Amino acid sequence: MAANLSNALSVTEAGIPVTITISASTTSEPASGGPVTISGTTNEPDGTTFTLNVNGADSGLPPVTSAGGAFTFTYTIPANTATIPVTYTFTAQD
């Protein structure tokens, strides 16, 4: 009777870390508000969908897909009627 032998093995290869980097077209707006372009780069595959959060909440903008490792959102900052400055923090996620 022949012995039941196995010569198979598995090797797991780690994936590269995902990188997402964003920058803004401006770092300040007048009290009247206005548009800010948020440009991003990523090493994720083309066609990856990204969403934009503002101050930790959904921006309300539709998701965008990356092409050539890049994606862009345009967010309109509303007028500030307060007497103190308002800061907006943007995050992009896939």
TINUNU-734351 format. One line per 5 residues: number of its first residue (from 0); their letters; for each residue x, z, y of C-alpha. Coordinates in nm, 3 decimals, padded with zeros to 5 digits. Layout:
NUM	a	X/Z/Y  ...
//
This chain:
0	maanl	00.000/00.000/00.000  00.140/-00.099/00.344  00.194/00.165/00.610  -00.024/00.137/00.921  00.232/00.107/01.202
5	snals	00.181/00.059/01.574  00.429/-00.070/01.828  00.209/-00.077/02.139  00.267/00.125/02.454  00.131/00.138/02.806
10	vteag	00.318/00.146/03.135  00.132/00.231/03.456  00.267/00.087/03.777  00.172/00.259/04.103  00.018/00.054/04.383
15	ipvti	00.170/00.033/04.728  00.038/00.280/04.984  -00.242/00.142/05.200  -00.153/00.112/05.567  -00.399/00.073/05.852
20	tisas	-00.268/00.074/06.208  -00.482/00.038/06.521  -00.412/-00.004/06.890  -00.633/-00.031/07.199  -00.629/-00.287/07.477
25	ttsep	-00.628/-00.001/07.728  -00.581/00.374/07.727  -00.799/00.442/08.032  -01.126/00.316/08.175  -01.293/00.374/08.513
30	asggp	-01.595/00.603/08.531  -01.813/00.291/08.511  -01.693/00.235/08.153  -01.621/-00.103/07.999  -01.504/-00.286/07.687
35	vtisg	-01.206/-00.177/07.480  -01.060/-00.405/07.216  -00.941/-00.219/06.907  -00.695/-00.434/06.711  -00.583/-00.339/06.365
40	ttnep	-00.331/-00.445/06.104  -00.333/-00.365/05.736  -00.158/-00.447/05.411  -00.495/-00.460/05.235  -00.606/-00.800/05.098
45	dgttf	-00.779/-01.051/05.324  -01.154/-00.999/05.320  -01.131/-00.618/05.319  -01.419/-00.472/05.521  -01.344/-00.218/05.795
50	tlnvn	-01.571/00.007/05.999  -01.497/00.172/06.333  -01.568/00.537/06.404  -01.574/00.686/06.753  -01.521/01.060/06.792
55	gadsg	-01.582/01.104/06.419  -01.915/00.919/06.406  -02.013/00.563/06.319  -01.961/00.340/06.622  -02.277/00.141/06.554
60	lppvt	-02.073/-00.180/06.546  -02.110/-00.403/06.242  -01.824/-00.396/05.991  -01.553/-00.661/06.024  -01.337/-00.822/05.757
65	sagga	-00.962/-00.864/05.773  -00.793/-01.202/05.781  -00.417/-01.253/05.778  -00.372/-00.875/05.768  -00.559/-00.822/06.096
70	ftfty	-00.902/-00.720/06.225  -01.057/-00.660/06.570  -01.346/-00.463/06.717  -01.472/-00.461/07.075  -01.634/-00.132/07.173
75	tipan	-01.802/-00.079/07.510  -01.740/00.266/07.655  -02.048/00.382/07.847  -02.037/00.503/08.206  -01.926/00.863/08.251
80	tatip	-02.166/01.046/08.482  -01.984/01.380/08.440  -01.729/01.514/08.685  -01.467/01.561/08.409  -01.293/01.292/08.203
85	vtytf	-01.423/01.202/07.857  -01.186/01.114/07.571  -01.281/00.872/07.294  -01.098/00.888/06.962  -01.115/00.576/06.745
90	taqd	-01.054/00.552/06.369  -01.081/00.247/06.147  -01.147/00.281/05.777  -01.204/00.057/05.481
//
